[in-house]
Amino acid sequence: MNEAEPANGSGSAPGGEARGTVIETVALEKEYRIHQSPVPVLRGIDLKIPAGEILAILGHSGVGKSTLLNLLGLLDVPTAGKILYRGRDPRFHGKDLTSLGLTEKALVRNRHFGFVFQFYHLLPDLTVLENVLLPAMIFLDRAEFRRRKADLVKRADHLLDRVGILGRRDFPPTRLSGGERQRAAIARALLNEPEIVYCDEPTGNLDTRTGEKIIDLILELNRETGVTVVLVTHDEDLARHAHRRLRMRDGKFQDGTDLV
């Protein structure tokens, strides 16, 4: 397995505390077919991600970074290989997530994973608060959501306050700046207290100063909550803040141990 050493020079999770693997890939492959011809994108990815780690995956466009993130987040299906879950949910602990049915995959995505994308994916017809509440709306049936709504709104407000946009809670996303929209997306990703947050170019649509604020926010949330963060980026400045960095080339991790 071609993995880089942690950026802090230690094999431990943040804070010096050794933690177990939360998710692992084994010989993960993905290919697409164009005009009946196979086009390989991922070529046997072996990866272990410790709980509490911030992992940055770097590389030029087209090397397979986003494809890998989509597979890890169960948004796509691999051609071959396994994704082993070793997190908090005993129903799925040790299982190959690729073997789960659609309903089980949706459950894992909703309860244990959070997602932050380059273009936010906020629904324009909902308020910021309603966008943040969406993961709970999807996970719970209508009666359960109504029963728990007061507590969920309280948590959403706490997250919006934490990311600095509580005063925008009743605005539509169209009235927010790019940085504020990304903050709302981060709050939404954290609503269900996920184990892992997958970020695909989270600063790619922002100016440098706003991007730096988003980086600082991600780092603070990782320190405060211990959430595992997987960043896909081509931004070297963003990646240097990660605990570990891996560079992809031609569908594999590049050999080498120093990506500073």
Number of C-alpha atoms within 10 A of each C-alpha: 14 16 18 17 17 23 19 15 10 13 16 17 23 20 8 10 10 14 15 15 18 21 22 20 22 17 15 22 23 23 16 14 9 8 7 7 9 11 12 15 19 26 18 18 20 19 18 16 21 22 22 26 25 28 23 24 24 25 21 14 11 13 19 25 26 18 21 24 20 17 19 27 22 20 14 14 16 21 13 15 18 21 25 22 22 19 18 11 12 10 9 16 15 16 15 18 23 20 13 14 9 11 9 14 16 17 13 20 19 20 19 19 24 27 25 23 19 16 17 20 14 22 14 13 11 15 19 30 22 20 23 29 23 18 19 19 17 13 15 13 10 10 9 12 17 12 10 12 15 11 11 19 16 11 18 26 20 15 22 24 15 14 20 15 18 17 10 18 19 12 15 19 24 14 13 16 12 19 20 20 21 27 25 29 26 27 29 27 25 26 22 22 16 18 21 29 24 22 23 21 19 27 25 15 16 18 11 12 10 17 20 15 14 22 18 14 17 22 16 12 17 18 16 9 12 18 22 24 28 23 25 27 25 19 17 14 13 21 24 14 19 21 22 28 26 24 23 20 17 15 21 22 26 18 14 12 15 14 17 12
